[in-house]
Amino acid sequence: MEDINFPSTNELKILLNEEKIKKIFIICGKNSYKSSGADALMKESIKKNSQFYFKKSYYPEINELKEIIKLIKRYSPDLILAIGGGSVLDYAKIANVLFDSRDLIEEIYSSTYKIKKKFAKLAAIPTTAGSGAEVTSNAVIYINKVKYSVEGDNLRPDFFFLVPDLVIRASRAVKASAGFDAIAQAIESLISKKSNEKSVKFAERSLQISLKYFLDFLNKPNLENTSAMNFAANLAGEAINISKTTAPHAVSYPFTSMYNISHGHAVSLTLNQFLEFNYKNISKANCNFDLSSRYKIMFKASKTKNFLDFNKFLVDIKVNANLENNFQNLKIDLERDYDKFISGVNILRLSNNPIKLNKEDLKNIIIPNS
C-alpha cells in the first residue's frame, strides 16, 4: 500500500503541550479509553491540567450532552480532546458549539440553533476506523430516542490524529461495525444527490481501500491494514461531509435507538435493499449525474461485473464479518414496531436518495414482502 501520512503522535504531543493551552477537557469512552491504549498515550503526552469525562450512554443523547456542556463551561478548557468512536466525537463537536443555547432541546428539535463560535479548540482522535467524524461538519444527537443532526462549519474539529495503535486493539465486533460504516458511507456518497466531482474522488478512493483491507483488518489485524482502514474511514468522512449520506443511513438510527444495534451494523441491514431498489429504478433517477456510472465505480472497486455480482459481494462481506442480517435473530419485529420505527427515520437523508421514495417503497424495502 502507498505511504499514508497521518499527523504523528509527536505532533499530538506538541499540540497538547503548547504554552497557550493551559487546561484540557478530555471526552472519551469509559472502556475504549483504556482498552485502546489511549490512557497510556495520554499519560505520556499530557504534562498539564486536564479533566476527564467518560461517556455513559450507548449512543449520543441529549441529557448527557447537557451534562457535558455544564462541565465544559465550569472547567473552561483551552482545548477539548475527544478520544473514542463516533458518539464521543459527536458529543464533543456539539458541546463545543451549542454551549450557550438557552433551550437546547427546542433549538435542536426545530433546527433553530445558532452556531456563533467554538468554546475552545477541538482535537479528535478516533479509536475506531469507521465514522470519519474527525473531518465532518455535522454530528448526531438523540432526543427521546429520535435522531437529530446538528450541522455547521464550526463543528468540524480543528485537529485530528489517526493513531492505528489505538484502533487495532478494538474488538472484532467493533471493527466489523465501524469498518462497514466506512464502506457504506463511501457507497452512499457516490449516489447521493448532493455528490460532486470532489466527493466522488474521496468516496471512490475510500471504497477501493476499504474493500481491499476490511476482512484482513478483522481477521488478521496489523498496522498496515489498520492504517488502511483508518485512511479509508477518513476519506469516507471527507466524502459525506460534502455529499451527506442517503437512505440506508436515514433508516439506520431507529435500529440503534430501538434495538441497540451498533451503527455500522444498523446501516448494513438495509444497504443492499436500497442499492437494489435504486438500480432497478435507475431510469427514474432524479439527480444531475449519470447514476449508472456511479454503480460502475462500485463494480470496479469490488472487481465485480454487474449489480448481481456486486450485491452478492456485499452479502459475502457481511457474512464473513459476522454482521447478522436476520431480523428474527436480532429480535427485531418491524411488523409490530413499524409505525414507531418510521417516526425515527431521518427524512432529510432520505431526500438525498437518487430515486424518489414513497411510503410504500420505503416499507417494501425495510420489510421485504410486507
N, C-alpha and C positions, 0 to 999 in steps of 0.2 A: 504494500500500500504506500501511496505517496506520503511524503512528510506532512504532518499536520502541526501547525504552530499554535499551541494554546498559550494563553497567558500563564506563566510559570508560577509555582508555589513561591519562588523567590520574589516575584513581582507582588504576589499577595502579601508577603511579609513586609515588603517595603510600604505598601498601602496601609496596612494595619498599624504600622509604627511611624507614620508621618507625624511630624510635630504638631500640626494643626488639628489632628484627630486626638482628642483628649479622652472621650468616652465612646464605647462601642456597645450597641444593643444587639444581641445575637438571638435570632429566632431559629429554632431547629426542632427536629423530631426527637422525641424522648429516646426511642430505641435506636433510630438510624444514626443519631449523633455519635453514639459510642460504637455501634457495630460497624459503621463505615470507616472508622479510624479518624473521624473529624475531631474528636476530643483530643487525641494526641497531637494532631496538626495544629490545633488552636493553642494548646499549652506551649508548644514550641514557638508559635508565631506571634502571639499577643503578649506584650510586655507592659500593659497599662490597664486602667479600669475598664471593666466590662460587666454587663448584666445579661443573664440568660433568661429566655422564655422557651419552655418546652411545650410544643403543640400537644393538645389533648384530643381534639376531635378528629375522627377518621377523615372527614372532608372539611373544607373551609366553611365555617358557619358564622352567622352574624354576631351571636353573643360572645364567642371567643374573640372575634375581631375587635369588638368594643373593649374587651379586657386588654388586648394588645395595645390598642391606641392609648388607653389610660396610662399604661406602664411606660410607653414611649414618651408621652408628654411629661410624665413625672420625672423620668430619668434624663430627658433632654440630651440624647446622644448626638455626636457629630457624624457617626456612621452607623447605619443599620446593616447588619450582616445576616443574610438568610442562607442557611445551610440545610438542605433537605430536598424532598420531592416537590412536585408542583404545588401541593397545598401550602407548604411552608413558604414558598416563593410568592404565591398569591396573597397570603396574609400580609407579608412584608410590603408588597407592592401597593396594596390598597391602603394599609395603615399609614404609609408614608405620604399619601396624597389626600386622604379624606380625614385627616386628624382634627380638622376644625369644623366638621359638619355639625349642624345643630340638631338635625333629625336624620341620623344615618340610615335607618331602615326606610323611611319615606323617600329620601333622596335617591337611594339605590333602586328602590322599587319603581319609582316614577322616572328614573333617569334624569333627575333634575340636579344631580350633584355638580359642583363646580370645582374643577381642579386648577388651583391657582399656582401652587408651588409645592415643592417637596419639603418635608420636615427636615430631612437630613440626606446626605449622600447614601446611596443604596448599592451594596455589593451582593451578588448572588453566586452561590456555589451549589450546583445541583448534585445530589447524591444518587440520582437515577438518570439513565440515558433514555429520555422519553419526551417530556413535555415541551422542552425548548423555551420554558417560561423565562429563562435568563435573558432572552432577547426580544420578548414580546411586550407590546404596549397595552395589554389588557390582562384582566385577572378575573377569577371566578369566585363568587360567594353565594352561599345558600341561605335563604330566608324561609323559614318554615318548610324546609326540605325542597324548596323550589330554587333552581339555579338562576342567578343573575350575573351579568357581566358588567365590569367597570372598565371603561376604556379611556385612553388619553395618552398623549406622547410622554408625559411625565411619569407614567407607570413603569416605563422601561428602566431597568437597573442601570446605574452609571457605570458599573464594572461587573464583569462576570469572569469566573475562573472555572475551567473544566479540569477536574483532577481525577484521572482514571483510577488512581489508587483508592479513591473514596467510593467509586461506583462498582468496582469489581467484587467487593465483598457483599453486595446486596444478595438477598435470597434469589433462587431461580424464579420463583413466582413473581417477585417484584420486577426482576429483569424482563420476564416474559410480557407482563402487562405494560410496563413503561416502554419497552422496545417496540411493541406492536403499536402503541400510541404514535410513536415517531413514524412508523410505516404508514399508518392510516392518515396522519396529518399530511404527509407528502402526497399521497394519493388524492386526498380530498382537495388539497391546494391546487393540484393540476386541473381539476374540473370545476373549481369554484368560479362562479360568475364574476367575481372580483379579481381573478388572477390576471397577471400581466406578464410581459416578457421576463422581467426580473424575478418574479415569484416562481415562474416555471423553471428557470435555471436553478434556483435554490432547491426546489422540490425534486427535480429530475436527478440532481447530484445526490441529494439525500437518499432517494429511493435506490439508486444504484449501489450506494454504500450499505444501507441497512439490509437490503435483500441478500447481499453477499455475505454479511458478517453476523446477522441476527442469530441464527441457530448455533453457530460456533460460540458466540457470546454466551448463550445459555448452557451449552453442553461442555465446552472446553474453554472457559474464560481465561484470557491472558491480556496483557497490556495492549497488544496490537488490536484485537477485536473489540476490547472495551473502549480504547481511544477512538476506533472507527465508529462505534455506536454513539459515543459522546458527540462526535462531529456530525453524524447523520441527524441526531436529535436537534442539535444546534441549527443546522441548515433547515430542517423542517420548521423550527421555530421562526426563522427568518422568513420562510415562505408563507406561513399562515399569518404572520404579522402584517403582510401585505394583502393576502387573498381572503383571510379568515377561513374557517372550516365550513363543512356543509352538513348534509342530513345525518350521517352516522354519528357525528359528534352532537348534533342537536338532540337526538333521541337517547344519547348515552347517559345523560345526567340522572334521569329517574331510575335507571338501573342501579346507579350508585346510591342515591338517596333512599330508595325504597327497599333495595335488596342487598346493599353493601357489596356490590360487585366493583372491584377496583377499576379505575377509569379506563385504562387501555383495554382491559378485558371487556368492559362495557361497550366500548366502541367496536370491538371485534364482533359483537353479537349480531350486528346488522350491516356491517360494511359490505359483505358480498351481495346481500339482497338489494341494497341501494345501487351498487355498481351495476348489477344485472338489470334493474329497472331502467336506469339511465341509458344503458347500452341498447336495450330493446326498443327504447323510445327515442333513439338518437336523432331521428328525423324531426322530432318536436323540440329540439334543443333551442333554448331561449338565452343565448349567450353570444358575445361578439367574437368568438373564435370557433375554429373547426373542432368540435368535440371528439370526433373520431381520431384526429391527430394526437389528442391528449391520451387517449387509450393506447395508441401505438407507442407512446413513450413508456407506458406501464409494461406493455408486452416486451419491449426491448430491454428494459431494466430487469425483467424476470426471465428473459430468454424464452418466452412463450410466443406462439404464433397467432393466437386468436383469443377471443374472450373466454371461450370454454376452457382452454388450457390455463389461462390466467386465473380464472375462478378456482379451478382445481388446485393451482399452485398456492393460492392464499389459504384454501381449506387445509392443505397439507401442512403449511406453516403453522396454522393454529393447532392442528393435531399434534405436531411434533413439539410445540411449545406448551402443550398441556393446557391450552385455553379452552375450557369446556364450552360447548356451543349448544348443548341440550337444555332447554328451559326447565324441563322437569327435574333434571339432575341438579340444576341450580336453584330449585324451589321458587321458580318464577311462574306466577299464574296471571298472565295478561288477559285471559278470558274474563277473569274475575276483577282484575285491577285496572283494566284499560282506561276507563274514564279518569281515574286518579293519575295514572301514568302519563296520559297525553297532556294533562294540565301542567306537567312539569317540563314539557319539551320547549326548547329554545326556538321560537318562531323566526327570529332574525337569521339564525343559521340555516333554517330550512329554506329561507328565501335565496340563499346562495346556491342552492342546488340548480344545476343547468337545465333540468326538466321540471316544469311546474308540478307540484304535488298537491292533489286534493285530498280531502279527508279519507275517502275510500281507498285511494292509492296508499296512503300512509298506513292505514290499518292492515291492508293486504300485505304490505311489506313487513311490518313489525310482527304481525301474527299471520303467518302463512296459512292458507286455507280457511281464513276466518269467514 
